[in-house]
């Protein structure tokens, strides 16, 4: 077996990654694009193939002003989105004019053994340039032993001309496999935006 060395800050003579080395990459499973959509639901592709799934949210733009982006889980392939969850929620925001800077825990945005949708943004404006983007990680959703942990971070162009950085985490308190996830605004449609689902290898 030949040894390969770094020469002058570049790799030399490497032609392939050994099969035993994990790629650790994101594998695109599906993409959904909103167009005046009441919700975007992922009802396939979440299974035992991967131990971690990642949702990427790109410029989610609401039809109505000053409402919240949110999600819920399903254990029956999307017939019902009502998994019991316990969560935490905190955010930091700052105004365009340099005012209103704050870091806070928001007790009215968390859940305690609730089947309600979990909020994952600040109040999103519906101006032409306003939207929310971010990432949500879901861990081992097909486990029938453990609860289903998730963690996410989101950046919102708030309806009050502020940037709102939201951090949310928690668990779906079920030992049933989670196999679908639904995303929607707290009121009104998702006017536009893209959600991508990846599996982590």
C-alpha positions, 0 to 999 in steps of 0.5 A, a space after each residue: 500500500 502506497 503512502 500519499 503525502 502533502 507536497 507544498 500545501 497540495 495533495 499528491 497521488 490520491 486517486 480515490 477515497 478508501 471505501 472504509 472512509 465515511 463521506 459524511 456528506 449531505 445527500 439530497 432526497 427531495 425539494 419542495 417549492 412553495 407557490 401560494 401553498 397552505 403548507 409544504 409536507 414531506 411524506 416520503 424519504 424519511 425512513 431508516 436509511 439515515 440516522 440524521 436528516 437536515 431540512 434547509 429553508 431558503 427564502 420562505 416568504 409568507 403571503 400575510 404580514 407578521 406571522 410565524 413559520 412552524 412545523 409538526 411531525 407525523 407517525 402515520 405518513 402525514 395523516 395526522 401531524 400531532 406528535 407530542 413535543 417538549 421544546 425550548 426557544 430563544 432568540 436575538 434580534 436587532 433593528 436596522 436603525 441600531 435599536 431594539 437589540 435583545 437576547 431572550 428566552 421566549 416561554 410563549 414560543 416553547 412547548 411542554 408536552 404539546 401536540 401543537 405546531 412548533 414555532 421556528 421563526 420570528 414574526 415574518 414580514 410579507 414585504 417583497 424583500 422579507 423572508 425566513 431562512 434556516 436549518 432544522 436537524 432531525 435525529 434518528 426519526 425511525 428509532 422505535 426505542 428513543 424519543 426524536 431529538 431536533 435542533 434548528 436555527 433560523 434567520 428572519 427579516 422581521 416585520 418590524 425591520 429587524 433581524 431575528 435569529 431564532 434557536 429552537 430545540 427539543 424532542 418528539 416524545 414518541 417511540 414510534 417512527 416519525 415518517 413525515 414533517 409538515 411546515 406552514 405559516 401560523 396564518 395564511 399561505 407560504 407565498 414562495 420559498 424552497 425547502 430541501 430535505 437531505 440525509 446525512 451519510 
